[in-house]
Amino acid sequence: MTYEIRDATRDDAHAVAQVWVDSWRAAYGDLLTSEQIESRTVELREGHWASEFNHPTSLRSVRLIAEDDDGAAGFVTSGPSQDDGASESDAEVRAIYLAERAWGKGLGAELLQGAVDGLRGKGFASAALWVLEGNSRARRFYEREGWTLDGGHKDCFGGVDAPAVRYRRSLEQPK
């Protein structure tokens, strides 16, 4: 399968929301309550995505969408860190989700690398991301991609009460 990866726009709001909701349901079905999962709707996520483009940090953000013959297959959004105490040089991968049909095909690595390269190009020195603590599949993926736990922990993930852990990596080019 081949994917076209491009900068995402406000016009992609519905497609991104659909991928997010479908992936949320497929990936977190055993990790969250049915109420937590069902409370996330395409309409809510579409509004959230559209508002991303009006955020004050929008110019320092990197948003990519991947498409295949069946439409949107995944996306990543990133930008300045929203963590308390973060510096101007700290970035954050805010979301990366794939349609279930794209799992295990290398698309996640391509999207994540695109975000890393884009953040590096915008002058960030490091990046963090939050992952649901019990999501062992995602945690293995991030570790394979060079991200390491940094000890950060919070009790809210994606707007629901669920424990999350933070991963971090340098954005400096290898020597």
Solvent accessible surface area in square Angstrom, and as a share of the most:
residue,aa,sasa,rsa
1,M,142,0.63
2,T,121,0.71
3,Y,41,0.16
4,E,102,0.46
5,I,58,0.29
6,R,76,0.28
7,D,102,0.53
8,A,7,0.06
9,T,62,0.36
10,R,113,0.41
11,D,138,0.72
12,D,12,0.06
13,A,8,0.07
14,H,102,0.46
15,A,36,0.28
16,V,4,0.02
17,A,0,0.00
18,Q,70,0.31
19,V,8,0.05
20,W,10,0.03
21,V,2,0.01
22,D,66,0.34
23,S,4,0.03
24,W,1,0.00
25,R,93,0.34
26,A,45,0.35
27,A,34,0.27
28,Y,9,0.03
29,G,41,0.40
30,D,144,0.75
31,L,70,0.35
32,L,16,0.08
33,T,72,0.42
34,S,73,0.47
35,E,126,0.57
36,Q,33,0.14
37,I,12,0.06
38,E,103,0.46
39,S,50,0.32
40,R,36,0.13
41,T,44,0.26
42,V,22,0.12
43,E,131,0.59
44,L,111,0.55
45,R,47,0.17
46,E,59,0.26
47,G,43,0.42
48,H,87,0.39
49,W,8,0.03
50,A,28,0.22
51,S,58,0.37
52,E,20,0.09
53,F,41,0.17
54,N,109,0.56
55,H,80,0.36
56,P,127,0.80
57,T,41,0.24
58,S,25,0.16
59,L,164,0.81
60,R,73,0.26
61,S,11,0.07
62,V,14,0.08
63,R,24,0.09
64,L,20,0.10
65,I,1,0.00
66,A,0,0.00
67,E,47,0.21
68,D,18,0.09
69,D,143,0.74
70,D,106,0.55
71,G,31,0.29
72,A,17,0.13
73,A,0,0.00
74,G,0,0.00
75,F,4,0.02
76,V,0,0.00
77,T,6,0.04
78,S,0,0.00
79,G,0,0.00
80,P,19,0.12
81,S,23,0.15
82,Q,108,0.48
83,D,28,0.15
84,D,149,0.77
85,G,87,0.84
86,A,39,0.30
87,S,63,0.41
88,E,145,0.65
89,S,44,0.29
90,D,29,0.15
91,A,0,0.00
92,E,14,0.06
93,V,5,0.03
94,R,53,0.19
95,A,17,0.13
96,I,26,0.13
97,Y,23,0.09
98,L,22,0.11
99,A,10,0.08
100,E,105,0.47
101,R,93,0.34
102,A,0,0.00
103,W,58,0.20
104,G,76,0.73
105,K,120,0.51
106,G,40,0.39
107,L,0,0.00
108,G,9,0.08
109,A,30,0.23
110,E,94,0.42
111,L,0,0.00
112,L,3,0.02
113,Q,77,0.34
114,G,23,0.22
115,A,0,0.00
116,V,1,0.01
117,D,68,0.35
118,G,23,0.22
119,L,0,0.00
120,R,45,0.17
121,G,71,0.68
122,K,80,0.34
123,G,56,0.54
124,F,6,0.03
125,A,42,0.33
126,S,21,0.14
127,A,0,0.00
128,A,1,0.00
129,L,3,0.01
130,W,37,0.13
131,V,5,0.03
132,L,6,0.03
133,E,65,0.29
134,G,47,0.46
135,N,16,0.08
136,S,64,0.41
137,R,124,0.45
138,A,20,0.15
139,R,52,0.19
140,R,134,0.49
141,F,36,0.15
142,Y,17,0.06
143,E,88,0.40
144,R,171,0.62
145,E,54,0.24
146,G,46,0.45
147,W,3,0.01
148,T,88,0.51
149,L,89,0.44
150,D,56,0.29
151,G,70,0.68
152,G,11,0.11
153,H,97,0.43
154,K,78,0.33
155,D,102,0.53
156,C,61,0.37
157,F,20,0.08
158,G,39,0.38
159,G,58,0.56
160,V,13,0.07
161,D,122,0.63
162,A,8,0.06
163,P,62,0.39
164,A,0,0.00
165,V,15,0.08
166,R,47,0.17
167,Y,0,0.00
168,R,71,0.26
169,R,52,0.19
170,S,62,0.40
171,L,1,0.00
172,E,121,0.54
173,Q,115,0.51
174,P,117,0.73
175,K,237,1.01
